Amino acid sequence: MLRFEAALARAHARAGLMTSEVAEQIASRCDVSLVNVDAIMRDAESSGTPVIPLVRQLTAQVPPSARDWVHLGATSQDVIDTALVMQMRDGLEVLIAETCGVGDAAATLSERHRASVMPGRTLMQHAVPVTFGLKAARWLSAVTRQRHELERVRRELLVLQFGGAAGTLAALGTHGRAVAGYLAEELELPLPDLPWHAERDRPAGVVAALGILAGTMAKVATDLVLLAQTEVGEVAEGAARGKGASSAMPHKRNPVDAMQALVAARLAIGMVPVVLGAMAQEHERAAGSWQAEWQAIPEAFRQSARATHHVRLALETLEVNTERMRENLSLDGARLMAESVVTALRPSLGALEAKRVVGELSAGAARSGQGLGDAARADARVSAVLDQAALEAALDPARSLGGNDEMIDAALRAWRDARGTPP
């Protein structure tokens, strides 16, 4: 807020409305060490805004000849909104940096584990084989989109707020637009076409983007928590002294970074409806809705940054158990290869008959505890149309990965383009 007041004084001087000497007298006193922050926050309870006590203190600090020029032409909302925009600008830099860390870690895992075959899971049950590299590539692709969105938000939605009492800049007469332009330059913010006191699509757009980022982090963290279950055991967060320990169970190694990310993501997402609900504002200045943003927007930034930070830590130190992944492929008697066997039988039996035959084999294998491969090898309908080599190929998870490598390469290329790094 003090940066706004200093820039406003300099903008007035550039527009010829006050002398440069007066402007610098004001700007030189816009130092947080010179104001009583506790008194400002206390007085804000009765004034409804911290700007009124701030301007009162600032006015008392400047020479008497400059006091009439402090805060000239501005209203409290101009100061608060622009201060918040500047904070959001800094906050987005932090988020973009953390998101880059998540993306880099996911890209490393994707490349390293492009051939690490594991069960794909749909509706929490084994589906068909995938690779851990492809799973990481999907995380990476989502993170790439979030990085682009954060950059778009920073570029398009963070603009100056300066409209005066009711958005007309009437106190500045014909100089209002010129002062606004100089103020925007001083603060290195774009100048919007109009003040936006009660039109909150821009801050709402920022917070919506943060909610989607947090949701993306929650997706990654959820996968990590599920993969780290004792019964699955395919990943573990990196070991560190005291990390993931239990107060009662010495054997525990809890996925605490993923857990912290999930907590933070839920809190960040919870701020989105607050800010969207606050878009319905009365006339030229809101009574309550705008003020709700003061709590919700900083909290959305804090928690989305926390979620992203913990996902980055989890991925950067992740331990991947490829042997356990291979073991889990055969947990249900390799029945996750059923689709592959259907595909191999389809040219000879037709799609419907192939699916019926493999369905019967899978059900029979489940009842008897036999593997799908053994059941298929013993079935005359299968052996009549598939030789041993073709059947073994259909039962091999590593040969049933579809476009695995192409998809991983596409995700890596998109990330390198986003990062501006060569392949």
MIPADO-830272 format. One record per residue: residue in three letters; chain; x, y, z of N, C-alpha, C in turn. Coordinates in steps of 0.05 Angstrom, whole numbers. Each point is the difference from the previous one (the first is absolute). Layout:
    aa   ch      n.X      n.Y      n.Z     ca.X     ca.Y     ca.Z      c.X      c.Y      c.Z
   ala    A        X        Y        Z        X        Y        Z        X        Y        Z
...
# end
This chain:
    aa   ch      n.X      n.Y      n.Z     ca.X     ca.Y     ca.Z      c.X      c.Y      c.Z
   met    A       17      -24        0      -17       24        0       17       25        0
   leu    A       23       -1       14       18       23        0       13        3      -27
   arg    A        6      -22      -13       11        2      -27      -20       14      -19
   phe    A      -26       -6        3      -20       14      -15        0       30        5
   glu    A        1        7       25       -1       29        7       24       15      -11
   ala    A       24      -13        2       24       13      -11       -2        3      -30
   ala    A      -10      -21      -13       -2        1      -30      -21       20       -8
   leu    A      -22        2       16      -21       20       -6       11       28        1
   ala    A       16        6       20       12       27        2       17        6      -24
   arg    A       17      -19       -8       17        4      -23      -16        3      -26
   ala    A      -22      -15       -2      -17        2      -23      -12       28       -2
   his    A       -9       11       22      -10       27        1       21       20      -10
   ala    A       25       -4       10       21       18       -8        5       -2      -30
   arg    A        0      -24      -11        4       -3      -29      -22       12      -16
   ala    A      -24        1       12      -23       13      -14       -1       30        4
   gly    A       19       10       16        0       29        5      -19       10       21
   leu    A      -11      -18       16      -19        8       21       13        6       27
   met    A       25       -8        4       15        8       23       29        1       -8
   thr    A       16       13       16       28        2       -6       14      -26        6
   ser    A       22       -5      -13       16      -23        6       10        0       29
   glu    A        5       23       11       10        2       27      -22      -10       20
   val    A      -25        8       -4      -21       -9       17       -4      -30       -4
   ala    A        1      -10      -24       -4      -28       -5       21      -16       14
   glu    A       26        9        0       21      -15       14       -2        2       30
   gln    A      -11       23       10       -5        2       28      -20      -22        9
   ile    A      -20       -4      -16      -20      -21        7       13      -28       -4
   ala    A       13       -4      -23       11      -27       -5       20       -8       20
   ser    A       16       19       10       21       -6       19      -11      -10       27
   arg    A      -25        7        5      -12       -8       26      -17      -26       -4
   cys    A       -1      -10      -24      -14      -25       -5       17      -24        7
   asp    A        7       -2       25       18      -21       10      -14      -13       23
   val    A       -2      -27       -1      -16      -14       20       12        3       27
   ser    A       26        5        2       13        4       26       -9       25       14
   leu    A      -13       18      -15       -8       26       11      -30        0        9
   val    A      -14      -22       -4      -28       -1        8       -4      -21       21
   asn    A      -21        4       15       -8      -19       22      -20      -20      -12
   val    A       10      -23       -8      -17      -19      -13      -22      -11       19
   asp    A        7       -4       25      -20      -10       19      -22       20        3
   ala    A        6       26        1      -21       20        3      -17        1      -25
   ile    A       12       -4      -23      -15        0      -25      -21      -23        0
   met    A        9      -23        7      -18      -23        0      -22        3       22
   arg    A        8       11       22      -21        5       21      -20       20       -9
   asp    A        9       22      -12      -19       21       -8      -16       -9      -25
   ala    A       10      -19      -15      -15      -10      -23      -26      -13        8
   glu    A       -1      -10       24      -25      -13       10      -23       20        0
   ser    A        5       24        8      -21       20        1       -4       15      -26
   ser    A       22        4      -15       -2       14      -26       -9      -17      -23
   gly    A        3      -27        3       -8      -18      -21       20       -4      -21
   thr    A       23       13        2       22       -3      -19       26        9       13
   pro    A       22      -13       -6       25        9       11       11       25      -14
   val    A      -11        8      -22       11       22      -15       -5       27       15
   ile    A      -23        3       13       -5       25       14       20        5       22
   pro    A        5      -19       19       21        6       19       28        2      -12
   leu    A        5      -15      -21       26        2      -13        5       28      -12
   val    A      -20       10      -14        2       27      -11        3       21       22
   arg    A      -15       -4       22        2       18       22       29        1       11
   gln    A       12      -23        4       27       -1       10       20       12      -20
   leu    A       -4       -7      -26       18       11      -20       -2       30       -2
   thr    A      -24       10        1       -4       30       -1       14       13       23
   ala    A        0      -12       23       13       12       24       30       -1       -3
   gln    A       11      -18      -17       29       -3       -3       12       21      -19
   val    A      -15        9      -19       11       18      -21        0       29        9
   pro    A       16       16      -12        0       29        7      -28       12       -4
   pro    A       -7       21       15      -26       12       -3       -7        9      -28
   ser    A       20        9      -15       -5       10      -27       -8      -23      -19
   ala    A        5      -25        8       -6      -23      -18      -26      -14        8
   arg    A      -11        7       23      -22      -17       11      -25        1      -17
   asp    A       -6       22      -13      -24        1      -17        3      -18      -25
   trp    A       23       -9       -6        5      -16      -24        0      -30        4
   val    A        0       -8       25        1      -29        6      -26      -13       -9
   his    A        2      -22      -14      -24      -17       -8      -18       15      -19
   leu    A       10       20      -14      -17       18      -16      -13      -16      -23
   gly    A      -27        2       -1      -15      -12      -22       -6      -30        4
   ala    A       11      -13       20       -3      -29        3      -22       -6       21
   thr    A       -9      -24       -1      -18      -10       21       12      -24       13
   ser    A      -10       -9       22       12      -22       15        2      -25      -17
   gln    A      -21       -5      -17        1      -24      -15       22        0      -21
   asp    A        6       24      -11       22        1      -19       26      -10       13
   val    A        4        8       25       25       -7       14        0      -30        6
   ile    A      -21      -10       11       -1      -28        8        1      -19      -24
   asp    A      -16        6      -20       -1      -17      -24       28       -1      -13
   thr    A       12       23       -4       25        1      -14       22      -13       17
   ala    A        0        4       26       18      -14       18       -3      -30       -2
   leu    A      -25       -9       -1       -5      -29       -3       10      -10      -27
   val    A       -4       16      -21        9       -8      -26       31       -4        0
   met    A       14       19       13       29       -3        2        8      -24       16
   gln    A      -15       -6       21        6      -24       15       -6      -25      -16
   met    A      -21        0      -15       -7      -23      -17       22       -3      -22
   arg    A       11       21      -10       21       -2      -19       24      -14       12
   asp    A        7        7       24       22      -14       13       -7      -29        7
   gly    A      -25       -4        8       -8      -27        7        0      -18      -24
   leu    A       -8       10      -23        0      -16      -24       29       -8       -8
   glu    A       19       17        5       28       -7       -5        8      -24       16
   val    A       -8        0       26        6      -23       17      -14      -25      -10
   leu    A      -25        2       -8      -15      -23       -9       11      -11      -26
   ile    A        8       18      -18       11       -9      -26       27      -15        6
   ala    A       16       11       18       25      -14        6       -5      -27       12
   glu    A      -19       -2       19       -6      -26       12      -11      -20      -21
   thr    A      -17       11      -17      -12      -17      -21       22      -10      -19
   cys    A       20       16       -6       22       -9      -16       15      -22       14
   gly    A        3        1       26       13      -21       15      -16      -26       -2
   val    A      -26        2        3      -17      -24       -3        3      -12      -28
   gly    A       -1       18      -20        2      -10      -28       27      -13       -5
   asp    A       21       12        9       27      -11       -4        2      -28       12
   ala    A      -11       -3       25        1      -26       13      -17      -20      -14
   ala    A      -23        8       -9      -17      -19      -14       12       -8      -27
   ala    A       13       19      -13       14       -7      -26       22      -20        5
   thr    A       15        3       21       22      -19        6      -11      -27        5
   leu    A      -22       -2       16      -12      -26        5      -12      -12      -25
   ser    A      -11       16      -17      -12      -10      -25       21      -12      -18
   glu    A       22       14       -4       21      -11      -17       13      -24       12
   arg    A        5        0       26       14      -21       13      -16      -26        1
   his    A      -26        3        1      -17      -24        4      -19       -5      -23
   arg    A        8        8      -24      -17       -4      -24       -4      -30       -5
   ala    A       17      -18       10       -3      -29       -4       -7      -14       26
   ser    A       -6       14       21       -7      -12       25      -30       -8        0
   val    A       -5      -25       -7      -28       -8       -3      -13       -5       27
   met    A      -25        9        2      -16       -2       25      -29       -4       -7
   pro    A      -16       -8       19      -29       -2       -6      -12       28       -4
   gly    A      -16        3      -21      -17       23       -1      -25       -5       17
   arg    A      -11       20       11      -23       -4       19      -23       18       -8
   thr    A      -23      -11       -3      -24       16       -4      -21       -9       20
   leu    A      -14       19       12      -19       -5       21       13      -16       23
   met    A       26        5        5       16      -11       21        6      -30       -4
   gln    A       -4      -10      -24        7      -28       -6       18       -2      -24
   his    A       15      -22       -2       18       -4      -23      -16        2      -26
   ala    A       12       14      -19      -12        4      -26       17      -14      -22
   val    A       19       15      -11       19      -11      -19       27       11        8
   pro    A       22      -11      -11       27       10        8        4       28      -10
   val    A       15       15       16       10       26       -8       30        1        9
   thr    A       13       22       -4       26        3       12       -1       23       20
   phe    A       18       -2       20        2       23       19        9       25      -15
   gly    A       16       -3      -21        8       23      -16      -24       14      -12
   leu    A      -20      -15       -9      -24       12      -12      -16       14       21
   lys    A       -2      -13       24      -15       13       22       13       27        7
   ala    A       27        0        2       14       25        5       -4       20      -23
   ala    A       -1      -10      -24       -5       18      -24      -27       13        2
   arg    A      -20      -14       10      -26       12        2        1       22       22
   trp    A       14       -5       22        3       22       19       14       24      -13
   leu    A       21       -6      -16       16       20      -13      -17       17      -19
   ser    A      -17      -14      -15      -17       14      -19      -19       20       14
   ala    A      -11       -9       22      -18       17       15       15       24       12
   val    A       25       -5        9       16       22       11        8       20      -21
   thr    A        5      -10      -24        7       18      -23      -23       19       -5
   arg    A      -24      -11        0      -24       17       -5       -3       21       23
   gln    A        6       -8       24       -2       19       23       21       21       -2
   arg    A       24       -7       -8       20       21       -4       -9       20      -20
   his    A      -10       -9      -23       -9       19      -21      -22       18       11
   glu    A      -18      -12       16      -23       15       10       10       21       21
   leu    A       18       -7       17       11       20       19       13       23      -14
   glu    A       15       -6      -21       13       21      -16      -21       18      -14
   arg    A      -21      -12      -10      -22       16      -12      -13       17       20
   val    A       -6      -10       23      -12       15       22       17       24        7
   arg    A       26       -6        4       18       22        7        1       22      -21
   arg    A       -1       -9      -25        2       19      -23      -25       16       -4
   glu    A      -24      -13        4      -25       12       -9      -17       11       23
   leu    A        2      -10       23      -20        6       21       10       19       22
   leu    A       26        5        1       12       17       21        3       28      -11
   val    A      -19       18        6        0       27      -11       -4       20       23
   leu    A        7       25       -6       -4       22       19      -29        4        7
   gln    A       -5        8       25      -26       10        8        3       29        8
   phe    A      -14       18      -15        1       29        7      -24       13      -12
   gly    A      -20        6       17      -24       12      -10      -12       22       17
   gly    A       13        4       24      -12       21       18      -26       -9       12
   ala    A      -14       19       11      -23       -6       18      -20      -19      -12
   ala    A       -8        4      -25      -20      -18      -12        8       -8      -28
   gly    A       26       -1       -5        9      -10      -26        1       21      -22
   thr    A       -3       26        7        0       21      -21       25       17        0
   leu    A       17       -2       22       23       17        3       -7       30       -2
   ala    A      -24        6       10      -10       27       -2       17       20       15
   ala    A       13       -8       22       16       18       15       24       11      -15
   leu    A        7      -14      -21       24        8      -16       -8       14      -26
   gly    A      -26        6       -4       -9       14      -23        8      -13      -26
   thr    A       12       15      -17        8      -11      -26       27      -15        1
   his    A       13        0       23       26      -12        2       -1      -29        9
   gly    A      -23      -11        6       -3      -26       12       14      -22      -16
   arg    A       -6       -1      -26       11      -22      -16       31        2       -3
   ala    A       10       25       -1       29        3       -1       13      -10       25
   val    A      -11        8       23       11       -9       26       -1      -30        1
   ala    A      -22      -12       -8       -3      -29        1       22      -13      -17
   gly    A        5       11      -23       21      -11      -18       28        1       13
   tyr    A        6       23       12       26        3       13        1      -19       24
   leu    A      -22       -3       15        0      -17       23        5      -29       -8
   ala    A      -13       -8      -22        5      -27      -10       29       -5       -7
   glu    A       12       20      -13       29       -2       -7       17       -2       25
   glu    A       -6       17       20       16       -1       25       -1      -27       13
   leu    A      -23      -13       -1       -3      -26       14        5      -24      -19
   glu    A        6        6      -25        5      -21      -20      -24      -19       -2
   leu    A      -24       12       -2      -25      -15       -3      -14       10      -26
   pro    A      -14      -18      -14      -16        9      -23      -22       19        9
   leu    A       -7       19      -17      -22       19        5      -25      -12      -13
   pro    A      -21       -6       16      -24      -11      -12      -16       22      -14
   asp    A      -20       -9      -16      -17       20      -13      -17       16       19
   leu    A       -9      -13       21      -17       13       21        8      -10       27
   pro    A       -5       17       21        2      -11       27      -20      -24        4
   trp    A        6      -18       18      -15      -25        3       -8       -5       29
   his    A       -7       22       14       -7       -2       28      -20      -22        6
   ala    A      -21       -2      -14      -21      -19        6       -3      -22      -21
   glu    A       18       -1      -19        1      -21      -20       24      -18        6
   arg    A       -5      -23       12       21      -16       13        8      -24      -17
   asp    A       -4        1      -25        7      -23      -17       30       -6        1
   arg    A       16       22        2       29       -5        0       10      -14       25
   pro    A       -5       10       24        8      -16       23      -13      -27        2
   ala    A      -25       -2       -9      -13      -26        0       14      -19      -19
   gly    A        9       10      -23       15      -16      -19       26      -10       11
   val    A       14       17       15       25       -8       13       -5      -23       20
   val    A      -20        4       17       -5      -20       21      -10      -26      -12
   ala    A      -16        2      -22       -9      -25      -13       24      -15      -11
   ala    A       19       14      -11       25      -13      -10       15      -13       23
   leu    A        1       13       23       13      -12       23      -14      -25        9
   gly    A      -27        0        0      -15      -23        7        5      -24      -18
   ile    A        2        6      -26        6      -22      -19       28      -10        4
   leu    A       19       18        5       27       -9        6        0      -18       25
   ala    A      -14        8       21       -1      -16       24      -13      -27       -6
   gly    A      -21        0      -16      -12      -25       -7       18      -19      -15
   thr    A       17       12      -17       20      -16      -15       20      -12       19
   met    A        9       16       20       18      -11       20      -13      -22       17
   ala    A      -26        4        5      -14      -21       15       -2      -26      -15
   lys    A       -3        2      -26        0      -25      -17       26      -15        3
   val    A       23       14       -3       26      -13        3        3      -11       27
   ala    A       -7       16       21        4      -10       27      -18      -24        6
   thr    A      -24        0      -11      -18      -23        4       13      -26      -12
   asp    A       10        2      -24       14      -23      -12       22       -9       18
   leu    A       16       18       10       23       -8       17       -9      -14       25
   val    A      -21       11       13      -10      -13       24       -9      -28       -5
   leu    A      -14       -4      -22      -11      -26       -7       23      -20       -8
   leu    A       19       10      -15       22      -17       -8       18       -8       24
   ala    A        0       16       21       16       -5       24      -13      -18       20
   gln    A      -26       -8       -5      -13      -18       19       16      -25        4
   thr    A       -1      -12       24       14      -24        5       -6      -22      -20
   glu    A      -26       -3       -7       -9      -21      -18        9        5      -29
   val    A        8       25       -6        9        6      -27       31        2        0
   gly    A       10       19       16       29        1        4       17        7      -24
   glu    A      -12       15      -19       15        5      -25       17       25        1
   val    A       -6       19       19       17       23        4        2        6       30
   ala    A       19       15        7        3       11       27       13       27       -1
   glu    A       -8       18       17       13       26        2       29       -4       10
   gly    A       18       17       -8       27       -2        8        4        0       30
   ala    A       17      -17        9        5       -3       29       16       24       10
   ala    A       -7        9       24       15       21       14       -5       -4       29
   arg    A       19        9       16       -2       -4       29      -26       12       11
   gly    A      -17      -18       12      -25        9       12      -23        3      -20
   lys    A        6       -1      -26      -22        5      -19      -18      -24       -2
   gly    A      -26        5        1      -20      -21       -3       -2      -19       23
   ala    A       12        7       23       -1      -18       23      -27        1       14
   ser    A       -6      -21       15      -24       -1       16        8        2       30
   ser    A      -17       13       16        6        2       28       -4      -26       15
   ala    A      -15      -19      -12       -7      -25       13       12      -24      -15
   met    A        4        2      -26        7      -24      -16       27        4      -13
   pro    A       21      -11       10       27        5      -10        4       -9      -29
   his    A      -16      -18      -10        4      -10      -27      -11       19      -21
   lys    A      -16       20        7      -14       16      -19       19       18      -16
   arg    A       -6        4      -25       13       20      -17      -21       14      -16
   asn    A      -12       20       12      -24       12      -12        8       20      -22
   pro    A      -18        2      -21        5       19      -22       -8       28        8
   val    A       17       13       16       -8       25       13        0       23      -19
   asp    A       18        1      -20       -1       22      -19      -26       -1      -17
   ala    A       -7      -24       -9      -26       -2      -14      -23        7       17
   met    A        1       -8       25      -21        7       19       -2       30        4
   gln    A       22       13        4        0       29        3      -10       14      -25
   ala    A        7      -11      -24      -11       12      -24      -30       -3       -2
   leu    A      -11      -23        8      -29       -4       -1      -14       19       20
   val    A       11        4       23      -12       19       19       -1       28      -12
   ala    A       23        9      -10        2       27      -11      -18        3      -24
   ala    A       -1      -20      -17      -17        2      -24      -29        4        7
   arg    A      -10      -15       20      -27        3        8       -6       28       11
   leu    A       19       11       15       -4       27       11        1       21      -23
   ala    A       18       -4      -19        1       19      -23      -25       -1      -16
   ile    A      -10      -24       -6      -24       -2      -16      -24       11       15
   gly    A        1       -1       27      -22       11       15       -3       30       -2
   met    A       22       14       -8       -2       29       -4      -13        8      -26
   val    A        0      -18      -19      -11        7      -27      -29        8        2
   pro    A      -18      -16       12      -28        9        1       -4       26       16
   val    A       18        6       19       -3       25       15        4       23      -19
   val    A       22       -1      -17        6       22      -18      -20        1      -23
   leu    A       -9      -23      -10      -20        0      -21      -26       11       10
   gly    A       -7       -7       25      -25       10       12        1       30        5
   ala    A       25       10        4        3       29        5       -2       17      -25
   met    A       -4      -13      -24       -1       16      -24      -26       16       -3
   ala    A      -21       -8       15      -25       15       -1        2       23       19
   gln    A        8       23      -11        6       24       16      -19       23       -7
   glu    A       -6       16       20      -20       21       -2       11       25      -13
   his    A      -12        7      -23        5       26      -12       30        5       -4
   glu    A       10       23       10       28        8       -4       19       -8       22
   arg    A      -10      -11       22       17       -9       22      -15      -20       17
   ala    A       13      -22        6      -14      -22       14        1        4       30
   ala    A      -21      -11       13       -2        1       29        2      -29       10
   gly    A       25      -10        2        4      -26       11       14      -19      -19
   ser    A      -10       -1      -25       12      -19      -19       29        6       -7
   trp    A        6       25       -6       27        7       -5       18       -5       24
   gln    A      -10        6       23       16       -4       24        6      -29        6
   ala    A      -18      -18       -9        5      -29        4       24       -9      -16
   glu    A        7       14      -21       23       -8      -16       26        4       16
   trp    A        0       19       19       24        6       15       10      -25       15
   gln    A      -18      -17        9        8      -25       13        4      -22      -20
   ala    A      -19       -2      -19       -1      -24      -18       24        0      -20
   ile    A        7       22      -12       20        0      -20       28       -7       12
   pro    A        9       13       21       25       -8       12        0      -29        8
   glu    A      -22      -10       11       -1      -28        8        2      -19      -24
   ala    A      -13        8      -22        2      -17      -24       29       -1      -10
   phe    A       14       22        1       29        0       -8       16      -17       20
   arg    A       -3        4       26       16      -15       19       -4      -30       -3
   gln    A      -25       -8       -2       -5      -29        0        7      -13      -27
   ser    A       -5       14      -22        8      -12      -26       30       -2       -2
   ala    A       15       20       11       29       -1        0        9      -23       18
   arg    A      -13       -4       23        7      -22       18       -5      -27      -14
   ala    A      -22       -3      -13       -6      -25      -14       21       -6      -21
   thr    A        7       20      -16       20       -3      -22       27       -7       12
   his    A        7       14       21       26       -5       13        3      -29        9
   his    A      -20      -10       13        2      -27       11       -1      -21      -22
   val    A      -15        5      -22        1      -19      -22       28        0      -12
   arg    A       12       23       -2       28        1      -11       19      -16       18
   leu    A       -2        4       26       18      -15       18       -5      -30       -3
   ala    A      -25       -8       -2       -6      -29       -2       12      -12      -26
   leu    A       -4       14      -23       10      -11      -25       30        1       -2
   glu    A       12       21       11       30        2       -2       14      -22       15
   thr    A      -12      -11       20       13      -20       17      -14      -28       -2
   leu    A      -18       -3      -20      -16      -24       -1       17      -25       -5
   glu    A       -6      -21       15       12      -26       -4      -20      -18      -14
   val    A        8      -10      -23      -18      -16      -17        8      -29        1
   asn    A      -18      -18        8        6      -28        3      -10      -15      -25
   thr    A       17       -2      -20       -9      -12      -25       -4      -30        3
   glu    A       14      -13       18       -4      -28        5      -28       -5       11
   arg    A       -9       17       18      -27       -3       11      -21        5      -22
   met    A        6       18      -18      -19        4      -22       -3      -25      -17
   arg    A       22      -13       -6       -1      -25      -15      -15      -22       15
   glu    A        5       -1       26      -15      -20       16      -30        5       -1
   asn    A       -7       25        2      -29        7        1      -14       -6      -26
   leu    A       15       -1      -22      -12       -7      -25      -14      -27        0
   ser    A       10      -18       16      -10      -28        1      -18       -5       24
   leu    A       -7       21       15      -15       -4       25      -27      -15       -5
   asp    A      -13        6      -22      -26      -12       -6        2      -22      -21
   gly    A       23      -13       -1        4      -20      -20        4       11      -28
   ala    A       11       24       -1        5       13      -26      -25        5      -16
   arg    A      -23        2       14      -25        4      -16       -1       28      -12
   leu    A       18       18        9        0       26      -13       10       -1      -29
   met    A        9      -24       -9        7       -4      -28      -23       -9      -17
   ala    A      -24       -1       11      -23      -10      -14       -6       16      -26
   glu    A        2       27        1       -5       16      -24       20       -7      -22
   ser    A       25       -4        8       21       -7      -20       -6      -27      -13
   val    A      -10      -20       15       -7      -26      -11      -24        3      -19
   val    A      -20       16        8      -23        5      -17       10       12      -27
   thr    A       18       20        2       11       12      -24       13      -20      -19
   ala    A       15      -19       12       14      -20      -16      -20      -20      -13
   leu    A      -22       -6       14      -20      -19      -10      -19       12      -20
   arg    A       -4       26        1      -21       14      -15        2       -5      -30
   pro    A       24        0      -13        0       -4      -29      -11      -27       -8
   ser    A        3      -20       17      -10      -27       -7      -28       -6       10
   leu    A       -6       10       24      -26       -7       12      -21       22       -3
   gly    A        8       24       -6      -18       23        0        0       12       28
   ala    A       -7       25        1        1       15       25      -17      -12       22
   leu    A      -26       -5       -6      -18       -9       20        8      -28       11
   glu    A        6      -18      -18        8      -27        8       26        0       16
   ala    A       19       16       -9       26        1       14       -5       11       29
   lys    A      -17       19        3       -5       11       26      -14      -20       18
   arg    A      -19      -16      -12      -14      -20       15       18      -22        9
   val    A       18       -9      -17       18      -22        7       19        9       22
   val    A       12       24       -2       18        9       20      -14        6       26
   gly    A      -25        9       -2      -16        4       24       -4      -26       15
   glu    A       -6      -21      -14       -4      -26       13       26      -10       12
   leu    A       22        4      -14       26       -9       10        8       16       26
   ser    A       -5       25       -1        6       17       24      -16       -8       24
   ala    A      -26       -4       -5      -18       -8       22        8      -27       11
   gly    A        6      -19      -17        8      -26        9       26        0       15
   ala    A       19       16      -10       26        3       13       -3       12       28
   ala    A      -18       20        3       -5       12       26      -11      -20       19
   arg    A      -19      -17       -9      -12      -20       18       20      -21        9
   ser    A       17       -8      -18       19      -22        6       26        9       11
   gly    A        5       26       -1       26       10        9       22       -4      -21
   gln    A       -8       -7      -24       19       -4      -22        6       27      -13
   gly    A       23        3      -12        7       24      -14      -14        0      -27
   leu    A       -4       24      -11      -13        2      -26       17      -13      -22
   gly    A       26        2        2       18      -12      -19       -3      -30       -1
   asp    A       -1      -13       24       -4      -29        0      -26       -8      -11
   ala    A      -21       15        7      -27       -6      -11       -1        3      -30
   ala    A       13       20      -11        0        4      -29       16      -21      -14
   arg    A       23       -8       12       16      -21      -13      -15      -26       -2
   ala    A      -17       -5       20      -14      -26        1      -26        0      -16
   asp    A       -8       23      -11      -26        2      -14        3       -5      -30
   ala    A      -16      -19      -10        2       -8      -28       -8       22      -18
   arg    A      -19       17        8       -9       22      -17       23       20       -5
   val    A       16        3       20       23       19       -3       22      -13      -16
   ser    A        8      -25        7       22      -13      -14       -7       -5      -29
   ala    A      -25       -1       -8       -8       -5      -27        7       24      -18
   val    A        2       24       11        4       24      -16       26       15        7
   leu    A       12       -6       23       25       13        8       21      -20        5
   asp    A       24        3      -12       22      -18        8       12       10       26
   gln    A       18      -16       10       11        6       27       14       27        1
   ala    A       15        7      -21       14       26        0      -19       23        0
   ala    A      -22       -2      -15      -20       22       -1      -14        3       27
   leu    A       -6      -23       12      -13        2       26       18       12       21
   glu    A       25       -9        0       19       11       20        4       30       -4
   ala    A        0        8      -25        2       29       -6      -24       15       11
   ala    A      -24      -12       -3      -24       13       10       -1        1       30
   leu    A       15      -18       14        0       -1       29       23       17       12
   asp    A       17       11      -17       23       15       10       -8       30        5
   pro    A        0        9       25       -8       28        5       17       20      -15
   ala    A       26       -5       -3       18       19      -13       -6        3      -30
   arg    A      -16      -19      -11       -7        2      -29      -29       10       -3
   ser    A      -11       10       21      -28        9       -1       -3       29       10
   leu    A       18       17       -9        2       27       11       -9       21      -20
   gly    A      -10       -8      -23      -11       19      -19       20       22       -7
   gly    A       -9       25        3       16       23       -7       16       12       22
   asn    A        9      -18       19       15        9       24       22       19       -7
   asp    A       19       -8      -17       23       17       -5       -7       26      -14
   glu    A      -18       -2      -19       -8       25      -15      -13       20       19
   met    A      -17      -10       19      -13       18       18       20       12       20
   ile    A       18      -16       10       21       11       17       16       21      -14
   asp    A        8       -6      -25       16       20      -15      -15       25       -5
   ala    A      -26       -2       -5      -16       24       -4       -1       17       25
   ala    A       -4      -12       23       -1       14       25       27       14        6
   leu    A       22      -14       -5       26       11        4        6       24      -18
   arg    A       -8       -3      -26        4       22      -19      -16       25        9
   ala    A      -25       -4        8      -16       23        9       12       13       24
   trp    A       11      -16       18       12       12       24       26       16       -7
   arg    A       16      -12      -18       24       14       -8       -7       27      -14
   asp    A      -21       -1      -16       -8       25      -13       -9       20       21
   ala    A      -15       -9       20       -9       18       21       23       12       16
   arg    A       20      -16        4       24        8       15       20       15      -17
   gly    A       -3       -2      -27       19       13      -17       26      -14       -1
   thr    A        1      -26        4       25      -15        1        2      -18      -25
   pro    A       24       -5      -10        3      -17      -24       -6      -30        7
   pro    A       -7      -16      -19       -6      -28        5       26      -15        8
# end
